[in-house]
Amino acid sequence: MSPQNDTIFALSSGAGKAGVSVIRVSGPKTNAVVKTLCGWKNLEPRKLHLRKFRDVDGNPIDLGLIALFPGPASFTGEDSAEIHTHGSMAVISAVSSALMAAGARQALPGEFSRRAFDNGKMDLTEAEGLADLIDAETEGQRRQAYRQMQGGLRDVYQTWRGALIEALAAIEGEIDFPDEQDVPDALAHAAYQPLQYAIDDMGKALDEAGRSERIRAGIRVAIIGPPNAGKSTLLNRLAGRDAAIVSDEAGTTRDVIDVHMTLAGLPVSFSDTAGLRETDNKIEAEGVRRALMRSEDADLRIGVISVDTKDGLERTIDALEAGDMLVLNKSDLDVMDTSKPGLKVFSMSANSGEGFELFIKSLESEIQTRFALTEQAGLTRARHRDCTQRAREALMRAQDKLAVAPELSGDDVRSALHAIKELAGETDIEAVLGAIFSRFCIGK
């Protein structure tokens, strides 16, 4: 990121022709830039004012609205302004040229949010939540991102931090005053309970991390089964369009076909895979291999079997796990015995749609049960999970050493505190910060 003594600006609304465009300005020269653009008289903070915008030579550009946000009570913590103009490319270009002539420069991607982070207006988890909110495509993603942007994860790790500080104070008390009568002999044992609380709560957060990450990245569902079982027909019915080619010829699907949609308010990616069977065709064999890999990586599997054939039946059922779904397609034919513990079995016709309504309702219910938001804000990224895992492992070591080596136990608690600082973005992790904020759009 460039130095913060620069004054930056950027188009924050969508690019292209629009009714209104919003241009943000932030930095130490904001007031001077605004004065050049439209004058300074009677501009009250945090109120929209109708003004005529002019270039540095005084030539009119547009008539629009402007609002001032003096620092530190602004998004970035600096003096800031928002300029609302008509949304033509010519107006945006003219205003941008006027701002540059007045001493501002074009902002880099994520530079406004990075300044807000550097000025203590948000921690790193809140910044990540903001990025996720901008990218949210489903209701579940929006709710999770908004909760994180509002400090949900910060509240969680601050509770952990409080427990660790309490434990460390007890440990240091025994180290510093081992012979004092006013200090209990086993003061370090007072650290056991807060350590255990943090260990247990971190463990719970780690157990639910997969759920939070799936809401953010998308739930992966693999449709598997033998050739001509109706997998592509089922995918097309789920998608509501002809996403996959349907043919009576076995082996039509040789690669994975992905369809992204929203189900139960969550992002779901359905993958139609090659038919599971033994084959001498190298291309089809590669498709089968990819199908099995996609099945192993999926969060949920839907097995599809045509009841008029037993080809691939055993291999398909072997690839399914407890909690997965098995569709007996072409339900107008005789139903075969496909019992396996933990499978949810549905009889339906993917072609006519008979039985589909019951199946889709059960699928939505399963996805909600597995991946719905929990009361506690979750670990939504691999970075969160890594920091929390390292903190928990350090606390478990500290607990083991508590009675025999309180000095070493204290060092482990400090290591856990450092991991929590990394989670919050309070340590020197410039490479991580650069990677995160560079993915923001320009103007945010």
N, C-alpha and C positions, 0 to 999 in steps of 0.2 A: 504494500500500500504506500501511496505517496504521503509526504509530510502533512500533518494536520494544520499547518499554518496556511495552507492553500484554501481558497474559497472555491467550492465546487458547485456544479449545477447539473441537472439531468432531467430529461423527460420521464416522468413517473407514470403517466398514463400510457395506454397502448399506442404503438406506432401506427402511422397511417392516418387517413382522413377520418375526422371525428367531429362531433358537435362541439366538444370542449376538450382541451388538453391541459394537463397540469405539469408545471415545471417546478422542481424543487431547487432551492439554493441553501447552502450551509457553509459556515466558516466565518472567520473574523472580519471579512470585508462585506458581509451580507448587507449591512445597513448602507454602506457606501454604494454598493451595486444597485440596491433598490432606489436610492436617492437619484442615481443617474438614470434609471429606467423610467421612474414615474414621479419623482419628487418625494418629499418627506413629510409635508405638511398634513397634520391631522390623521396620521396613521396610528391608530390605537392597536396595541398587541392583541392577537387572537380574535380579531374581527375582520370580516371580509370588507374591503373597500373597493368601490368602482373607480378605476383610474385609466387614463390614457397612457399607453406605453410608447416610449420614444427611443430612438437610437442615440448614440453619443453626440450626434450632430443636431439633435432636437427634432428630427423628422418623425412623424407619427408612424407607429407600427400597427397598433390594434387597440381596441377598447375592451378591458377585461377586469378581473378581480385579483386582489392581492391580499395576503394575510401574513403578518409578522409573528414570529415565535422566538422571543428573546431567550437566550440560554441563561441558566442551564435547564430551564423548564421547556425543553423541546425534545423532539425525537432523538436527535443526535447529541443533545447536551450543549450544542453551540447555538449562536444566533442563526436563525433559519427563516426562510420565507417560502411561501407557495404562490405561484403565479398561475392564474387560470386564464387561458386565452382561447380564442376560437381555434378549432382543431385542424386547420389546413397546414400542409407541409411548408407553404411559403411563410405563414405567420411563425411557426415553430423555428424555422431557419433564421428568420429576422430577429426574433427574440434571443435565440442562442448567440447570434453574432453580436448583439448588443451586450449581452452578459459577458462574453469573452472580452470585448473592447473595454468593459468596465472593470476588468481584473479577475474574473472568475474563469475556471477551466472546466472542461467536461469531466464528470465523475467516472470513475472506474466501476466495473460490476461489483455490487455489494458494498461500495465505499460508504454510503450513508449508514448502513447497518453496522459496518465495522467501526465507524466513529462512535455510534451509540454504545457499542460494546466497550471500546477503549475508554469512554467517558463514564462508564459505570451505569448506563441507562438500562442495560440488560446483561445477563450472563450468557455464556455460550449456549447452554441448553435452550434458553429463550430465543436466541438468534436462530438456532436450528429449527425451533418450532415455527418461527416466522417464515423461514424458507419453505418448510413443509406446508404451511397454510397457503402460501402463494401457489404452490404446486398441487394442492389438494384437488382431487377430481371427484371424490365421493363424500357422502355425509360422514361416514366413519372416519375418513382421513381428516376432514375438516374439524370434527370434534376433538380428535386426538391432538392435532396440531395446535388448535386454539388453546387447549388445556396446557400444553407445554409452553406455548408462547406467553401465557399468563403466569408462568412460574410454577406449574404443577410439579415438575421434576426437581426444580430448585428446592421446593418445600420438603421433598423427600430426602435429598442429600443433606440439607441443613439439619434435619432431625438426626441423621446419622452422625454428622459432624458434632452435634451437641453431645451425643452419647460417647463419642470418642474422646472429646475434651474432658468430660466427666471422668472417664476411665483413666486418662493420662494424668489428671490431677491426683487421683488416688495413688497411682503408681509412683509418681514423683514424690508424694508425701512420704511414702515408706523409704524411698531412696535418700531423701534429704534429711529426714528426722528419724533414723532407725532406733535411737536410744531415748527419744523424748517420751516422758510419761504421758503427755497430753495427746500423743498420737498412738492409736491402737497398734499392737504388734503386727497384725496382719492387715495393715491398711490396704495393701494392694488387692486383697481379696474383695474389697469394695468395688473394684473395677470389674469383677466377674460379671455382674448383672448387666451393666450397660454394654459390655463387650458382647455378651450373649444376645442381647436385644438386637444390636447392629448386625451380628452374624446372621441371625434368623431372618431379619427384615431384608437384608441384602440377598439372602438365599431365595426368599419369596419373589423379589424383584427379578432375579436371574431366571427363576422358573417360568415367569410370565413374559420374559423378554421376547421370546419367539412370537407370542401373540401380538405384542406391540409392533415388532418389526414387520410382521405380515400385514398389519393394517396399513402401515406406511408404504411398503414396497409392493403389496399385492399378494393375494392367496393363490397358490398354485394347485390346480386340479388336473390330474392326468386321466384321460379316457383310454382304457386299455381293453384288449380282448382279441380274439382270433379274427382272421379276415372274414369279410361279409357278415359280421355280427350286427352291424348297424351303428358303429361308432360315429362315422361321419354324419349319418342321418340324425343321430342324437345331438351332435355338435351344432348342426344347422338349426335344429329345433330350439336349442338353448339360445343361440345367437339371434334367432328370428330372421335369418337370411341364409343364402347359399354360400357359406364360408368355405366349405370343403366339397370336393367333387365326390358324387355318389355314383357307384357303378356296381354291376353284378360281377365284374371281373375281380378276382381275388388279387390283392397286392396293389390296388390302386393308390392307396396312401403309403408312400415310402419314406416320407420325412415328417417331422412334427409340424402340425399346423396349429398356431396359437390364435385364440380369439379372446379379446379383453372386454369385459363387461362389468356392470355393477349388480351385485346380488346382496340382498339384505343390507343395503347401504354401504357395502364394502367392495373394494376392487378385487375382482376374481379373474384369473387367467386360465381358460380351459385349453387343454392341449389334446388334439386328436393325434393318435400315434399309429404307427404301422401295425398291421395285424401280427399277432404273436403265433409264429409257426416255424417249423424247420424248413429251410429253403437252401437250394444250391445257388440261387441268384445272389451275386455279391452285393448288388445295390439294395435289394430287399433285405438281405441279412444285416446290412448296416442300419437300415431303417428299424429292424427289430431290436438291434443293440441300443439304438437311441431311444426307442420306446421304453425299454427296460430301465435305462438311465433316468429318463424323465419320470418314470413311475417311482423310482427310489427317491428322487429329489422332491417329489410332490408333497404338499401338505395333506392332500386327500386324493384318493383314487376312486374312479368309477369304473368298475368292470362291466363290460357289455357282452352278453352271450346270446346267440340265437338259439332258441329252443329246438330248432329243426336239425341241429348238428352238434356233435360233441367234439369237433376239431378245436383244439386249443383250450378246452374247458379246464383241464387240470392245471395247465400252465398259467391260465388267467387267475384262477382262484388262489394259486400259490403266491402270485404277485400281490394279492390284496392283503390288507392288515385289518386288525380289529378296529371297528369304527368306520371302515370304508363301505362303499355302496356297490351292490351288484344288481344290474338290470337284466332281467330275463326278457329279451326283445322278441317281437313277433308273438305277442301274448295270446293270439288266437290259436296257436298250436299247443301241443301237449307240453306241460311243464315238467322239467327234469329235476332230479334231486341235486341241489347245489348247496347243501348245508355246510356251514363252516362257522365256528364260534365267533361272535362279535360282528359278523357281517349284517348289513341292513339290506334285505332283498326286496326288489320291486318287480312286479310283472307289468309290462307295458308294451305298447307298440310305438316305436320312435317314428314310424312312417305316418300312421293315422293320428297319433297323439293320445290314444286311449291309455289312461293310467298316468299320463305325463303330469297332470296337475298335482296329484298326490306326491309324485316323485320330486317335483320342483319345490313344493312346500317343505318336504322333509330335508331337502338339500339346503334350503335357506335356514331352517332351524338348526341343522348341524353346523353350518358356518357361523351362525350367531353364537351357538354354545361354545364353539372352540375359540372364536376370535373376537367376540364382542369386548368393548372397553370394560376394564375393571375400575373399581373405585380409586385405586392408587395410580398415579401417573406412572407410565411405564418407561422402560429403557427402549427407545425406538431405533437406536443405531448400534452398529458393532462397536463404535468408540465408547458408548455408554456401558455396554456389556463388559468390555475389556477393563475399563477403569474400576467398575464395581467388582469384577472377579478378582482383580489384583488386591483391592482393598479388603475383601472378605478373606482371601488367603492369608494376608498379613495379620488380620485380627485372629484368625484361628491359630497362627503361630504364636501370637502374643498371649493368647489364653493358655496355651500349653506351657509357656515359660513363666507364667504369672507367679507361681509359688516358689520356684527355684532360682529364677534369674530375672528379677523385676527390671533391671537395667536393659536387658535384651528385649524384654516384653515392651518396654516403653519405646524402643527403637522401632519395633514392628507397628505399634500404634501410630507413630509418626509417619511411617511408610504408607499406612492406610489413609491418613489425613492428606498426604501428598497426592495419592491417587484420586481422592475426592476433589482436591484442588484442580487436577487435570480435567475431571468431569465438568467442573464449573468454568474451565478456561482461565483459571487464575495463575497458572504457571507459564513458564516460557515455552510455549508450543507453537512457535511462529509458523512452522510448516503446516501444522494442522489448521491453524486459523486461516492461512492463505488459501488452503484447499477448500475450506467451507465457504468463505465469503466470496471466492471467485465464481462460485456457482449461482450466486444471486444475480438477478437481472439488473441492468443499469437503471439507476433511479431508485434502487432500494438498498 
